[in-house]
Amino acid sequence: MPGTVLLLAAAPAAKGCLVDAASVLPVLAAVPPGVLSGTDTANVVELADPLEPQAVLTRLRAAAAAPYPLTVFVTGQLQLDRRQHLPHLALARTTPSTVRYTGFPWHWIREELRLRAPGSTALLLDLHADQETWEWLHANPLDTGRNNEVYGRIAPPPARRTVAGPAYMKAVATLLRSGLRPPLDQLHQHALARIAPEGGVGTDIVLTAQTGAQATAPSDPHAAITAAVQSGRHSTADALAAQHEQAAVHTHGPASEEALHWIEVRADLAMLAGDAVRSCRTWLTVASARLHAGQAPDAPAVEAAVDRAHHQWSQIRDAGPARELGLALAELRGRVPGRRQGALENIHRQLRQLQTQP
């Protein structure tokens, strides 16, 4: 069975850099793809010091859509945005004042991986945090999604004017270069043991979150839906999600998080089925419902819904639905500008072009 591997190493290029993240990539790249993935063969995607959060999102989204086992290696540093105090993976252009627009929101990882089958996704993380983020993490665990197997460490900020090394990830890579890939929990423990003499464990936040797939895969509805998608039965997958949506509406109400979750699942299923019109329309419904329920325009779930509606709208090739949904999207973008500068102007420009099409 083939696998997919995403190698992501990111850190600011400016003086705010805490870790030499990219230095681990040559060591990881020397590991055979199948060993990185734990499968016979694997497709490896490498992102070294990316500049734009949207570029990272595109690669992550493509990797998440692969039906086979996915392993994500992330090395870098975490920073909080000043507006919402949410963790972001700092990218090459990130500074403390621009995190919200130049960093990669950590919750995007959870969102992009949430439809994957339990037990099919593993994350290995070697992260450093600045002082503000380090204090935040002691009260707010890093959320990587309920279905994902996660191992790694988060280190405190290094000494002033010092750039730390990704010791944990280099230890993982060195162990894998032997050609053997032990179970991830054993690999994790061996890596921690290797960096312990360097003093790299005592103060770290150690991440050991194993997925509950073994207990929930005969009863988790997401697993059945994912299986239907992977076998090409898109209508069956949507019907299953619709049943759970109706049950959530009946039990918790139409504006409940439970009901909105299943509407979001159906929006993603429409995207996977290649129905950009239905996906865009559904994401617009989700965004409007969240705003109507009193959620803030810059709440992560609201921004994510509008961003996804915008992305799906850009995939529509039929001018009629594109004009109709574009007007609704423009109205929402006026209320939810999001993180992409010029997003509303982009919609207006495309709408003007659509007016000239039959």
C-alpha positions, -999 to +999 in steps of 0.1 A: +000+000+000+015+034-009+016+062+016+020+100+016+045+120+035+046+158+041+078+173+053+073+208+066+100+229+081+093+266+087+107+295+107+110+333+103+138+346+082+141+377+104+157+381+138+126+365+154+138+330+144+140+306+173+149+273+155+169+264+125+140+243+112+152+236+076+184+220+089+165+188+095+153+184+059+185+169+045+185+143+072+149+134+066+153+134+029+180+108+032+155+084+047+138+061+021+102+072+015+087+039+025+105+041+058+092+077+064+057+065+057+058+030+072+045+016+039+060-002+009+062+030-012+054+066-006+050+100-022+071+126-004+062+164-005+088+188+010+081+224+021+113+243+032+107+277+048+075+285+028+066+321+024+028+320+021+002+303+044-020+296+014+008+276-003+011+254+028-026+250+029-027+238-007-001+212-001-017+200+032-051+198+015-037+177-013-019+154+011-051+151+032-071+141+002-049+110-004-067+079+005-037+061+019-017+065+052-005+100+057+025+110+079+032+147+085+066+158+099+064+194+112+095+213+124+093+250+133+081+275+159+047+286+173+035+321+178+002+336+189-015+362+168-022+394+187-059+396+178-073+362+188-043+347+207-044+315+186-013+295+178+002+298+143+032+281+127+055+309+119+066+311+082+095+329+065+078+363+065+063+361+100+070+388+125+052+392+159+030+419+145+020+401+113+014+365+126-023+366+117-016+372+080+018+356+075+017+326+098-001+293+092-030+290+117-025+257+136-063+250+136-061+247+098-041+214+103-070+200+124-096+212+099-079+197+069-073+163+085-107+159+102-123+138+074-095+113+073-103+078+086-092+072+122-058+056+124-048+067+089-029+099+099+002+105+121+020+137+130+055+140+143+062+175+157+093+193+168+082+228+178+097+257+197+076+284+212+082+321+221+077+331+257+041+343+252+031+311+234+049+289+259+029+304+287-003+300+267+004+263+260+005+255+297-032+264+299-043+254+264-032+220+249-023+221+212-052+207+194-042+184+165-075+166+159-092+136+176-084+110+149-047+116+145-018+099+161+006+126+174+041+124+188+068+150+194+078+178+217+073+216+221+104+233+235+105+266+254+123+296+238+161+292+236+184+316+253+184+352+240+201+357+206+203+319+203+188+298+175+180+263+187+183+231+166+155+207+159+171+180+181+140+158+184+133+156+147+170+150+139+169+121+163+139+107+146+155+111+112+187+095+124+168+065+138+149+061+106+180+062+085+188+027+098+161+016+074+138+003+101+106+020+112+095+009+146+060+016+159+057+054+164+054+052+201+087+034+203+103+057+177+092+086+199+106+072+231+139+064+214+142+099+200+135+114+235+161+092+250+187+104+224+181+141+232+179+137+270+217+140+275+215+174+258+190+186+283+164+187+256+135+170+274+133+182+310+114+214+303+097+204+271+060+197+266+060+161+254+033+152+229+020+116+230-016+116+218-026+082+203-057+081+182-087+063+196-092+045+163-089+010+178-119+017+200-141+038+177-134+026+140-168-003+141-189+028+155-174+061+141-196+074+113-167+093+099-149+060+091-179+047+071-182+080+052-145+080+044-147+045+032-176+054+009-156+083-006-125+063-011-145+037-031-161+064-052-196+062-037-200+099-032-238+099-030-237+072-003-213+092+017-235+123+014-266+103+024-248+090+055-237+125+065-273+138+058-287+112+082-263+123+110-271+160+102-308+154+106-303+135+139-281+163+152-307+189+143-334+168+160-314+163+192-294+196+195-311+221+173-303+235+138-277+260+150-259+236+173-222+227+168-232+191+163-255+200+134-231+225+119-203+199+120-223+176+097-232+204+073-195+211+071-188+175+064-213+176+036-196+207+022-163+188+021-180+157+006-193+179-022-158+192-028-144+156-030-172+147-054-161+176-077-194+196-071-179+231-065-214+247-067-229+226-040-198+228-018-196+266-021-233+270-014-231+248+017-201+266+031-220+299+026-248+284+046-225+274+074-209+308+076-243+326+077-255+302+103-225+309+125-228+346+122-265+345+128-258+325+160-237+354+173-202+341+164-177+368+157-166+376+121-130+367+130-139+335+148-118+306+133-148+286+123-165+316+106-133+325+087-127+289+077-163+286+063-160+318+042-124+309+030-136+275+019-167+290+002-143+314-016-120+286-027-149+265-041-164+295-058-131+300-077-135+264-090-170+270-106-169+270-144-206+277-151-212+315-153-247+314-140-241+298-106-208+317-103-226+350-106-253+340-081-230+326-055-204+354-061-229+380-050-237+361-018-199+355-012-192+392-017-218+401+009-202+377+034-167+389+026-178+424+035-185+411+070-157+385+072-126+398+054-105+369+066-067+368+064-062+371+027-056+408+018-076+418-012-101+389-010-132+411-015-116+430-044-108+396-060-145+387-059-156+420-074-130+417-101-142+382-110-178+392-109-171+420-134-156+394-157-186+371-153-210+399-164-195+396-199-200+359-201-233+342-213 
